[in-house]
């Protein structure tokens, strides 16, 4: 929830679980499990596949890039109060 989020450090601490943990927390915070009708098992499988195959063609597109992008979007939605402009 902060601009000082360090995606490299976050990934270093959580290793293989960093993407799953961040996506879970964002889904939990924004109540997306209920809103998008996604179950936890599907989310874990999706994030695992994403983290394994995302960077194959471009080394810049890696898990740290996903973490940084997701957290940045979450921060803008939360602190910028953008959520009120999003339609369900």
C-alpha positions in Angstrom: 0.0 0.0 0.0 3.0 2.3 -0.2 5.0 4.0 -2.9 8.2 2.6 -1.3 7.2 -1.0 -2.1 10.4 -2.8 -3.1 9.4 -5.6 -5.5 12.9 -7.1 -5.6 13.0 -7.4 -1.8 9.5 -8.7 -1.6 10.3 -11.4 -4.2 13.6 -12.2 -2.4 11.8 -12.8 0.9 8.9 -14.9 -0.5 10.8 -16.6 -3.3 8.5 -18.8 -5.3 5.4 -17.6 -3.4 5.7 -13.9 -4.0 3.2 -13.6 -6.9 0.7 -15.9 -5.3 0.9 -14.0 -2.0 0.6 -10.5 -3.5 -2.3 -11.5 -5.8 -4.1 -13.1 -2.9 -3.7 -10.0 -0.7 -5.0 -7.7 -3.5 -7.9 -10.0 -4.2 -8.7 -10.2 -0.5 -8.4 -6.4 0.0 -10.7 -5.5 -3.0 -13.1 -8.4 -2.3 -12.4 -9.8 -5.8 -12.9 -13.4 -4.8 -16.6 -12.7 -4.4 -16.9 -10.1 -7.1 -15.1 -12.1 -9.8 -16.3 -15.5 -8.5 -12.8 -16.8 -8.3 -11.8 -19.6 -5.9 -8.5 -19.8 -4.2 -7.3 -22.9 -6.0 -7.9 -21.4 -9.4 -6.0 -18.3 -8.4 -3.0 -20.2 -7.1 -2.8 -22.3 -10.3 -3.1 -19.2 -12.5 -0.4 -17.3 -10.6 1.9 -20.3 -10.7 1.5 -20.6 -14.4 2.0 -16.9 -14.9 5.2 -16.8 -12.9 6.6 -19.8 -14.8 5.9 -18.7 -18.3 5.8 -14.9 -18.3 9.4 -14.1 -19.0 10.4 -16.6 -21.6 10.8 -14.2 -24.6 11.7 -11.0 -22.8 13.9 -11.1 -19.7 12.5 -7.8 -18.4 9.1 -9.4 -18.2 9.6 -11.4 -15.0 7.9 -12.0 -11.7 9.4 -8.8 -10.2 7.9 -6.8 -13.1 4.5 -8.4 -12.4 4.8 -7.7 -8.7 5.8 -4.1 -9.3 3.0 -3.5 -11.8 0.3 -5.2 -9.6 1.3 -3.3 -6.5 1.4 0.0 -8.4 -2.1 -0.6 -9.8 -3.4 -1.5 -6.3 -1.8 1.6 -4.9 -3.4 3.9 -7.5 -6.8 2.3 -7.0 -6.6 2.5 -3.2 -5.0 5.8 -2.6 -6.3 7.6 -5.7 -9.8 6.6 -4.9 -10.2 5.3 -8.5 -12.4 2.5 -7.3 -15.5 4.8 -7.2 -15.1 5.4 -11.0 -14.9 1.7 -11.9 -18.2 0.0 -12.9 -19.2 -3.4 -11.7 
